[in-house]
Amino acid sequence: MSEVLDIIREAGIVGCGGAGFPTHVKLAGDIKRLIINGIECEPLLRTDRHIMRMHAKKLVIAANRLQAELGIERCTFATKRSYGEEVRELTLAIKTIGVNTDLFLSDSYYPAGDEQNLVYEVTGRALPPGSIPLSAGCAVLNTATLLAVYDALDKGKAFHEKYLTVSGEVRTPCVLHVPLGTSFAQCIDMAGGTTVSGCIIVSGGPLMGAGFDYETGLRQSVQKTTSGILVLKRKSDAADIKSMRVRSGAACIQCSFCTELCPRHLLGHPLEPHRIMRKFMYSGSKELDLDDPVIRSAALCSECGVCEIYACPMGLMPRRLNAMIKAGLREKGIRLSKSEVSPVVHELRASRRVPSKRIAARAGVLPYYGREAADLTGDIKEDP
């Protein structure tokens, strides 16, 4: 293991934008292209935008160091073209100090920042189902992860503080920089407290985050993977598996919209949520057959929520069913065999991408969508 990877490992750096995969492991493969993900496709989150705006130079320096030390040929920073100031800061930093570095500008759709989607958009190569970016010679790091790498390499600083967004029903939506272990209650207090009662607290984004009742949420603490804390009005769409089976049998019209708009399906992966729903609908009281290839295909689901939040006209929840199946597969130690064949991307993929603002409206968070987040981090913007 190289000295750089040793430093990253000792600093305890993990992915800040996803499942918390150890960064030194992700960077240990044969990487030809480093992709820095600053798209931040979840509505309401502003953390990556803050980091790109305030620390663009540090991000490019860290990327240069990784390229030089790990033999990475090229680095691409990816963000949304609608992020005007962030694009300007990155462009200036790349032009001034970047080495074999370019900038990719994405349209505003969901989930533009998904790893599989991003690799395809940047490289033009669709990853085989069940594979990771390394199979295409790529590694994808979130901007917050890269900033933590900079702090470790430049200052010898361990990963013990976190940038995160606090938004929703709070008086001052903001970006904070707090120690790990800080309670959600403290973070909400720093944002001026809540504006209404009877809320839930979401850790992460409104589409893929974990929801808690208010009192339980206040007791949660900031972890390495905490990207945001959202205080949202309570929704009553929860359904247990038994009631979902009844609803699917009574209400699923097999329109296949969940499949037609599924980001994984559009990338050519053999995931068809409407067929999984059909199997579930006709299984009666029996357990689902985890040996059935249609059922097993649920393992390809990213749980982005497009199917249930945006696509289904009947208010059903294919994502929740897929998550249940994935848990069952893990429990039985069943893994989907990886394909070595690059999938054929759907010809209508571009026209079926879901606009960010529309899915925010469907998720009920449009009232907070355009609110800027105050900078309460104490960061000082770098000189160009």
KOLTI-251921 format. One record per residue (C-alpha): residue in one letter; x negated, y negated, z. Coordinates in Angstrom, 2 decimals, decimal comma. Example, Ala and Ser with C-alpha at 12.3 -4.5 7.8 and 13.67 -1.06 7.14 Angstrom:
residues 2
+-----+---------+---------+---------+
| res |      c1 |      c2 |      c3 |
+-----+---------+---------+---------+
|   A |  -12,30 |    4,50 |    7,80 |
|   S |  -13,67 |    1,06 |    7,14 |
+-----+---------+---------+---------+
END
This chain:
residues 384
+-----+---------+---------+---------+
| res |      c1 |      c2 |      c3 |
+-----+---------+---------+---------+
|   M |    0,00 |    0,00 |    0,00 |
|   S |   -1,31 |   -3,45 |   -0,94 |
|   E |   -2,14 |   -6,10 |    1,63 |
|   V |    0,84 |   -8,20 |    0,52 |
|   L |    3,26 |   -5,32 |    1,03 |
|   D |    1,70 |   -4,64 |    4,43 |
|   I |    2,33 |   -8,26 |    5,45 |
|   I |    5,94 |   -8,09 |    4,22 |
|   R |    6,49 |   -4,82 |    6,08 |
|   E |    4,96 |   -6,14 |    9,30 |
|   A |    7,14 |   -9,26 |    9,06 |
|   G |   10,23 |   -7,04 |    8,98 |
|   I |   11,64 |   -8,57 |    5,80 |
|   V |   14,73 |   -6,95 |    4,29 |
|   G |   17,13 |   -7,98 |    1,55 |
|   C |   19,15 |  -10,99 |    2,72 |
|   G |   21,81 |  -10,78 |    0,04 |
|   G |   22,93 |   -7,18 |    0,18 |
|   A |   22,52 |   -3,99 |    2,16 |
|   G |   19,28 |   -4,98 |    3,87 |
|   F |   16,95 |   -2,67 |    1,95 |
|   P |   13,32 |   -3,06 |    3,13 |
|   T |   11,60 |   -5,51 |    0,79 |
|   H |    8,19 |   -3,83 |    0,92 |
|   V |    9,78 |   -0,60 |   -0,34 |
|   K |   11,64 |   -2,38 |   -3,14 |
|   L |    8,39 |   -3,99 |   -4,31 |
|   A |    6,31 |   -0,82 |   -4,13 |
|   G |    7,26 |    0,55 |   -7,56 |
|   D |    5,93 |   -0,11 |  -11,05 |
|   I |    7,54 |   -3,51 |  -11,56 |
|   K |    7,26 |   -5,39 |  -14,83 |
|   R |    9,81 |   -8,10 |  -14,11 |
|   L |   10,75 |   -9,81 |  -10,86 |
|   I |   14,25 |  -11,32 |  -10,86 |
|   I |   15,07 |  -13,89 |   -8,19 |
|   N |   18,81 |  -13,94 |   -7,58 |
|   G |   20,14 |  -17,39 |   -6,72 |
|   I |   23,59 |  -16,94 |   -8,25 |
|   E |   25,47 |  -16,48 |   -4,96 |
|   C |   28,69 |  -15,35 |   -6,63 |
|   E |   30,79 |  -15,01 |   -3,45 |
|   P |   33,05 |  -18,06 |   -3,07 |
|   L |   32,36 |  -20,46 |   -0,16 |
|   L |   28,75 |  -19,40 |    0,45 |
|   R |   26,19 |  -22,18 |   -0,06 |
|   T |   23,04 |  -20,66 |    1,45 |
|   D |   21,16 |  -19,86 |   -1,76 |
|   R |   22,03 |  -23,26 |   -3,20 |
|   H |   20,56 |  -24,95 |   -0,12 |
|   I |   17,37 |  -22,91 |   -0,34 |
|   M |   16,89 |  -23,61 |   -4,06 |
|   R |   17,56 |  -27,30 |   -3,56 |
|   M |   15,24 |  -27,73 |   -0,56 |
|   H |   12,54 |  -25,12 |   -1,15 |
|   A |   12,18 |  -24,59 |   -4,91 |
|   K |    8,41 |  -25,08 |   -4,80 |
|   K |    7,96 |  -22,51 |   -2,03 |
|   L |   10,05 |  -20,00 |   -3,98 |
|   V |    7,90 |  -20,38 |   -7,08 |
|   I |    4,67 |  -20,17 |   -5,04 |
|   A |    5,87 |  -16,94 |   -3,41 |
|   A |    6,88 |  -15,49 |   -6,78 |
|   N |    3,46 |  -16,40 |   -8,23 |
|   R |    1,75 |  -14,62 |   -5,33 |
|   L |    3,81 |  -11,47 |   -5,79 |
|   Q |    3,11 |  -11,49 |   -9,52 |
|   A |   -0,63 |  -11,86 |   -9,00 |
|   E |   -0,97 |   -9,33 |   -6,16 |
|   L |    1,41 |   -6,67 |   -7,52 |
|   G |    0,64 |   -6,96 |  -11,23 |
|   I |    4,14 |   -8,13 |  -12,17 |
|   E |    4,15 |   -9,44 |  -15,72 |
|   R |    7,06 |  -11,85 |  -15,58 |
|   C |    9,38 |  -13,58 |  -13,12 |
|   T |   12,87 |  -14,87 |  -13,85 |
|   F |   14,83 |  -17,15 |  -11,54 |
|   A |   18,57 |  -16,68 |  -12,06 |
|   T |   21,20 |  -19,16 |  -10,97 |
|   K |   24,42 |  -20,71 |  -12,25 |
|   R |   24,22 |  -23,44 |  -14,87 |
|   S |   26,87 |  -25,35 |  -12,90 |
|   Y |   24,41 |  -25,81 |  -10,01 |
|   G |   23,06 |  -29,11 |  -11,34 |
|   E |   20,64 |  -30,24 |   -8,63 |
|   E |   19,42 |  -26,71 |   -7,92 |
|   V |   18,69 |  -26,18 |  -11,62 |
|   R |   16,74 |  -29,44 |  -11,76 |
|   E |   14,64 |  -28,54 |   -8,71 |
|   L |   13,85 |  -25,06 |  -10,02 |
|   T |   13,08 |  -26,35 |  -13,51 |
|   L |   10,62 |  -28,90 |  -12,12 |
|   A |    8,92 |  -26,36 |   -9,83 |
|   I |    8,62 |  -23,76 |  -12,60 |
|   K |    7,26 |  -26,33 |  -15,06 |
|   T |    4,77 |  -27,64 |  -12,50 |
|   I |    3,39 |  -24,47 |  -10,89 |
|   G |    5,14 |  -21,45 |  -12,42 |
|   V |    3,09 |  -18,67 |  -14,02 |
|   N |    4,88 |  -16,54 |  -16,63 |
|   T |    8,11 |  -17,69 |  -15,04 |
|   D |   11,40 |  -18,65 |  -16,65 |
|   L |   14,91 |  -19,68 |  -15,65 |
|   F |   18,12 |  -17,81 |  -16,52 |
|   L |   21,38 |  -19,76 |  -16,25 |
|   S |   24,58 |  -17,80 |  -15,74 |
|   D |   28,20 |  -18,74 |  -16,30 |
|   S |   30,44 |  -18,96 |  -13,23 |
|   Y |   32,11 |  -15,58 |  -13,00 |
|   Y |   32,40 |  -12,83 |  -10,42 |
|   P |   30,34 |  -10,79 |   -9,66 |
|   A |   27,60 |  -12,51 |  -11,68 |
|   G |   25,06 |  -11,88 |   -8,92 |
|   D |   25,61 |   -8,13 |   -8,79 |
|   E |   22,24 |   -6,41 |   -9,25 |
|   Q |   23,33 |   -4,16 |  -12,11 |
|   N |   25,05 |   -7,04 |  -13,89 |
|   L |   22,09 |   -9,36 |  -13,40 |
|   V |   19,54 |   -6,92 |  -14,83 |
|   Y |   21,71 |   -6,53 |  -17,93 |
|   E |   22,19 |  -10,27 |  -18,36 |
|   V |   18,49 |  -11,07 |  -17,95 |
|   T |   16,93 |   -8,15 |  -19,83 |
|   G |   19,71 |   -7,01 |  -22,17 |
|   R |   19,30 |   -3,48 |  -20,82 |
|   A |   22,19 |   -1,74 |  -19,05 |
|   L |   21,07 |    0,49 |  -16,18 |
|   P |   22,14 |    4,14 |  -16,27 |
|   P |   24,97 |    4,99 |  -13,83 |
|   G |   23,70 |    5,58 |  -10,31 |
|   S |   20,26 |    4,12 |  -11,01 |
|   I |   18,51 |    1,10 |   -9,53 |
|   P |   16,77 |   -1,88 |  -11,21 |
|   L |   13,39 |   -0,16 |  -10,85 |
|   S |   14,47 |    2,29 |  -13,57 |
|   A |   14,28 |   -0,70 |  -15,95 |
|   G |   10,99 |   -1,90 |  -14,45 |
|   C |   12,74 |   -4,64 |  -12,47 |
|   A |   13,02 |   -5,71 |   -8,85 |
|   V |   15,73 |   -8,12 |   -7,73 |
|   L |   15,17 |  -10,33 |   -4,69 |
|   N |   17,58 |  -12,83 |   -3,17 |
|   T |   16,27 |  -16,40 |   -2,77 |
|   A |   16,49 |  -16,18 |    1,03 |
|   T |   14,44 |  -12,98 |    0,92 |
|   L |   11,80 |  -14,68 |   -1,23 |
|   L |   11,64 |  -17,64 |    1,17 |
|   A |   11,05 |  -15,18 |    4,03 |
|   V |    8,25 |  -13,66 |    1,93 |
|   Y |    6,72 |  -17,13 |    1,52 |
|   D |    6,85 |  -17,72 |    5,28 |
|   A |    5,19 |  -14,36 |    5,94 |
|   L |    2,42 |  -14,79 |    3,36 |
|   D |    1,72 |  -18,48 |    3,95 |
|   K |    2,34 |  -18,81 |    7,70 |
|   G |    2,18 |  -15,27 |    9,04 |
|   K |    5,75 |  -15,74 |   10,22 |
|   A |    7,94 |  -12,76 |   11,09 |
|   F |   11,51 |  -12,61 |    9,83 |
|   H |   13,34 |  -13,73 |   12,96 |
|   E |   15,46 |  -16,64 |   11,71 |
|   K |   18,30 |  -16,70 |    9,23 |
|   Y |   19,86 |  -19,18 |    6,82 |
|   L |   23,63 |  -18,81 |    6,63 |
|   T |   26,81 |  -20,67 |    5,68 |
|   V |   29,62 |  -21,45 |    8,11 |
|   S |   32,83 |  -22,40 |    6,30 |
|   G |   36,59 |  -22,01 |    6,11 |
|   E |   38,75 |  -23,38 |    8,92 |
|   V |   35,92 |  -25,27 |   10,62 |
|   R |   35,54 |  -29,02 |   11,03 |
|   T |   32,14 |  -29,29 |    9,36 |
|   P |   31,31 |  -26,56 |    6,81 |
|   C |   27,54 |  -26,28 |    6,92 |
|   V |   24,36 |  -24,35 |    6,27 |
|   L |   22,52 |  -23,36 |    9,45 |
|   H |   19,06 |  -21,97 |   10,18 |
|   V |   19,33 |  -19,98 |   13,40 |
|   P |   17,45 |  -17,26 |   15,28 |
|   L |   18,55 |  -13,67 |   14,79 |
|   G |   20,90 |  -12,71 |   17,58 |
|   T |   22,67 |  -16,08 |   17,71 |
|   S |   26,35 |  -15,44 |   18,41 |
|   F |   28,99 |  -16,26 |   15,83 |
|   A |   30,67 |  -18,35 |   18,54 |
|   Q |   27,59 |  -20,59 |   18,76 |
|   C |   27,43 |  -20,95 |   14,98 |
|   I |   31,10 |  -21,92 |   14,79 |
|   D |   30,56 |  -24,45 |   17,58 |
|   M |   27,68 |  -25,98 |   15,59 |
|   A |   30,13 |  -26,35 |   12,69 |
|   G |   32,45 |  -28,38 |   14,91 |
|   G |   34,74 |  -25,55 |   15,98 |
|   T |   37,88 |  -24,24 |   14,32 |
|   T |   40,71 |  -26,39 |   13,00 |
|   V |   43,61 |  -23,92 |   13,41 |
|   S |   44,48 |  -20,97 |   15,63 |
|   G |   45,34 |  -17,40 |   14,67 |
|   C |   42,34 |  -16,90 |   12,38 |
|   I |   40,10 |  -14,01 |   11,49 |
|   I |   36,32 |  -14,19 |   11,22 |
|   V |   34,52 |  -12,76 |    8,21 |
|   S |   30,83 |  -11,86 |    8,24 |
|   G |   29,63 |  -12,42 |    4,68 |
|   G |   31,71 |  -13,61 |    1,75 |
|   P |   35,51 |  -13,60 |    1,46 |
|   L |   35,55 |  -10,86 |   -1,18 |
|   M |   33,08 |   -8,30 |    0,18 |
|   G |   32,50 |   -9,39 |    3,76 |
|   A |   33,51 |   -7,56 |    6,94 |
|   G |   36,55 |   -8,98 |    8,73 |
|   F |   37,10 |   -9,14 |   12,49 |
|   D |   39,92 |  -10,39 |   14,65 |
|   Y |   39,02 |  -13,76 |   16,13 |
|   E |   37,89 |  -12,69 |   19,61 |
|   T |   35,87 |   -9,75 |   18,29 |
|   G |   34,32 |  -11,97 |   15,62 |
|   L |   33,13 |  -14,51 |   18,17 |
|   R |   31,16 |  -11,76 |   19,92 |
|   Q |   29,28 |  -10,75 |   16,77 |
|   S |   25,70 |  -11,90 |   16,37 |
|   V |   23,61 |  -13,01 |   13,42 |
|   Q |   21,77 |  -10,12 |   11,76 |
|   K |   19,16 |  -10,07 |    9,01 |
|   T |   21,90 |   -9,46 |    6,43 |
|   T |   24,37 |  -12,09 |    7,68 |
|   S |   24,88 |  -14,41 |    4,71 |
|   G |   27,83 |  -16,35 |    6,06 |
|   I |   30,43 |  -16,76 |    8,79 |
|   L |   33,90 |  -17,64 |    7,51 |
|   V |   36,89 |  -18,59 |    9,63 |
|   L |   39,98 |  -17,79 |    7,55 |
|   K |   43,71 |  -17,70 |    8,02 |
|   R |   44,95 |  -14,22 |    8,81 |
|   K |   46,37 |  -12,17 |    5,95 |
|   S |   48,67 |   -9,19 |    6,42 |
|   D |   47,62 |   -6,94 |    3,53 |
|   A |   46,01 |   -4,17 |    5,58 |
|   A |   47,12 |   -0,68 |    4,66 |
|   D |   46,12 |    2,65 |    6,11 |
|   I |   45,48 |    5,64 |    3,86 |
|   K |   48,87 |    7,25 |    4,52 |
|   S |   50,85 |    4,16 |    3,57 |
|   M |   48,55 |    3,53 |    0,60 |
|   R |   49,36 |    7,00 |   -0,75 |
|   V |   53,07 |    6,21 |   -0,52 |
|   R |   52,57 |    2,82 |   -2,14 |
|   S |   50,46 |    4,22 |   -4,96 |
|   G |   53,06 |    6,87 |   -5,75 |
|   A |   55,88 |    4,35 |   -5,70 |
|   A |   54,19 |    1,33 |   -7,23 |
|   C |   51,17 |    2,29 |   -9,38 |
|   I |   52,31 |    1,71 |  -12,96 |
|   Q |   49,10 |    3,08 |  -14,55 |
|   C |   48,56 |   -0,19 |  -16,37 |
|   S |   44,80 |    0,48 |  -16,16 |
|   F |   44,02 |   -3,21 |  -15,48 |
|   C |   41,82 |   -2,12 |  -12,55 |
|   T |   39,68 |   -0,17 |  -15,02 |
|   E |   39,78 |   -2,72 |  -17,83 |
|   L |   38,42 |   -5,45 |  -15,54 |
|   C |   36,06 |   -3,30 |  -13,44 |
|   P |   32,54 |   -4,79 |  -13,75 |
|   R |   30,91 |   -1,35 |  -13,53 |
|   H |   33,23 |    0,07 |  -16,20 |
|   L |   32,47 |   -2,90 |  -18,46 |
|   L |   28,76 |   -2,10 |  -18,12 |
|   G |   29,52 |    1,34 |  -19,54 |
|   H |   29,57 |    3,32 |  -16,31 |
|   P |   32,07 |    6,23 |  -16,19 |
|   L |   34,19 |    4,65 |  -13,45 |
|   E |   37,94 |    4,45 |  -14,09 |
|   P |   39,80 |    3,36 |  -10,96 |
|   H |   43,24 |    3,94 |  -12,49 |
|   R |   42,41 |    7,63 |  -12,97 |
|   I |   41,21 |    7,88 |   -9,37 |
|   M |   44,48 |    6,27 |   -8,26 |
|   R |   46,40 |    8,82 |  -10,34 |
|   K |   44,56 |   11,73 |   -8,72 |
|   F |   45,26 |   10,22 |   -5,33 |
|   M |   48,91 |    9,66 |   -6,20 |
|   Y |   49,49 |   13,28 |   -7,20 |
|   S |   47,47 |   14,88 |   -4,40 |
|   G |   50,43 |   14,69 |   -2,00 |
|   S |   49,36 |   15,44 |    1,57 |
|   K |   46,30 |   17,41 |    0,44 |
|   E |   42,77 |   16,15 |    0,81 |
|   L |   41,17 |   14,85 |   -2,34 |
|   D |   38,98 |   17,33 |   -4,21 |
|   L |   35,48 |   15,90 |   -3,85 |
|   D |   34,24 |   18,32 |   -6,52 |
|   D |   36,49 |   16,69 |   -9,10 |
|   P |   34,27 |   14,55 |  -11,41 |
|   V |   36,92 |   11,81 |  -11,57 |
|   I |   37,00 |   11,59 |   -7,77 |
|   R |   33,21 |   11,73 |   -7,56 |
|   S |   32,92 |    8,80 |   -9,95 |
|   A |   34,07 |    6,58 |   -7,04 |
|   A |   30,42 |    6,73 |   -5,93 |
|   L |   29,68 |    4,26 |   -8,75 |
|   C |   31,98 |    1,63 |   -7,24 |
|   S |   30,21 |   -1,50 |   -5,97 |
|   E |   33,27 |   -2,43 |   -3,87 |
|   C |   33,31 |   -5,91 |   -5,41 |
|   G |   37,10 |   -6,05 |   -5,05 |
|   V |   38,01 |   -7,20 |   -8,57 |
|   C |   40,44 |   -4,28 |   -8,88 |
|   E |   42,51 |   -5,06 |   -5,79 |
|   I |   42,07 |   -8,83 |   -5,44 |
|   Y |   42,41 |   -9,81 |   -9,10 |
|   A |   43,44 |   -6,97 |  -11,42 |
|   C |   46,26 |   -4,97 |   -9,82 |
|   P |   49,70 |   -6,56 |  -10,44 |
|   M |   51,25 |   -4,34 |   -7,76 |
|   G |   48,98 |   -5,30 |   -4,87 |
|   L |   47,38 |   -1,85 |   -4,54 |
|   M |   43,86 |   -1,24 |   -3,24 |
|   P |   41,66 |    0,95 |   -5,45 |
|   R |   38,55 |   -0,44 |   -3,76 |
|   R |   39,70 |    0,81 |   -0,36 |
|   L |   40,36 |    4,25 |   -1,82 |
|   N |   36,93 |    4,31 |   -3,47 |
|   A |   35,30 |    3,34 |   -0,17 |
|   M |   37,11 |    6,21 |    1,56 |
|   I |   35,95 |    8,66 |   -1,11 |
|   K |   32,36 |    7,40 |   -0,87 |
|   A |   32,42 |    7,93 |    2,88 |
|   G |   33,67 |   11,48 |    2,32 |
|   L |   30,91 |   12,17 |   -0,21 |
|   R |   28,26 |   10,87 |    2,21 |
|   E |   29,66 |   12,96 |    5,04 |
|   K |   29,37 |   16,11 |    2,93 |
|   G |   25,95 |   15,16 |    1,58 |
|   I |   27,21 |   14,99 |   -2,00 |
|   R |   25,24 |   12,68 |   -4,27 |
|   L |   26,12 |   11,69 |   -7,81 |
|   S |   23,51 |   12,97 |  -10,24 |
|   K |   21,69 |   10,14 |  -11,97 |
|   S |   21,89 |    9,73 |  -15,71 |
|   E |   18,81 |    8,93 |  -17,77 |
|   V |   20,90 |    7,67 |  -20,69 |
|   S |   21,54 |    3,94 |  -20,99 |
|   P |   25,30 |    3,34 |  -21,09 |
|   V |   27,14 |    1,63 |  -23,92 |
|   V |   28,35 |   -1,75 |  -22,68 |
|   H |   32,02 |   -2,46 |  -23,40 |
|   E |   32,43 |   -4,68 |  -26,46 |
|   L |   35,00 |   -6,85 |  -24,65 |
|   R |   32,92 |   -7,31 |  -21,52 |
|   A |   32,27 |  -11,03 |  -22,06 |
|   S |   35,96 |  -11,85 |  -22,48 |
|   R |   36,99 |   -9,80 |  -19,43 |
|   R |   34,67 |  -11,44 |  -16,94 |
|   V |   36,58 |  -12,87 |  -13,98 |
|   P |   36,20 |  -16,67 |  -13,45 |
|   S |   34,90 |  -17,47 |   -9,97 |
|   K |   37,57 |  -20,06 |   -9,25 |
|   R |   40,41 |  -17,75 |  -10,30 |
|   I |   39,36 |  -14,91 |   -8,03 |
|   A |   38,87 |  -17,40 |   -5,19 |
|   A |   42,49 |  -18,45 |   -5,73 |
|   R |   43,67 |  -14,83 |   -5,71 |
|   A |   41,71 |  -14,23 |   -2,51 |
|   G |   43,45 |  -17,18 |   -0,85 |
|   V |   40,31 |  -19,26 |   -0,31 |
|   L |   40,78 |  -21,88 |   -3,03 |
|   P |   41,49 |  -24,66 |   -0,48 |
|   Y |   37,89 |  -24,28 |    0,75 |
|   Y |   36,32 |  -23,63 |   -2,66 |
|   G |   35,05 |  -27,08 |   -3,54 |
|   R |   33,99 |  -28,11 |   -0,04 |
|   E |   30,33 |  -28,96 |    0,23 |
|   A |   28,34 |  -27,58 |    3,14 |
|   A |   26,53 |  -30,09 |    5,35 |
|   D |   22,83 |  -29,45 |    5,90 |
|   L |   22,41 |  -28,75 |    9,59 |
|   T |   19,18 |  -26,79 |    9,17 |
|   G |   16,77 |  -29,61 |    9,88 |
|   D |   14,95 |  -28,79 |    6,62 |
|   I |   13,12 |  -31,60 |    4,85 |
|   K |   13,34 |  -31,60 |    1,08 |
|   E |   10,01 |  -30,88 |   -0,56 |
|   D |    8,22 |  -33,44 |   -2,67 |
|   P |    8,15 |  -32,45 |   -6,35 |
+-----+---------+---------+---------+
END
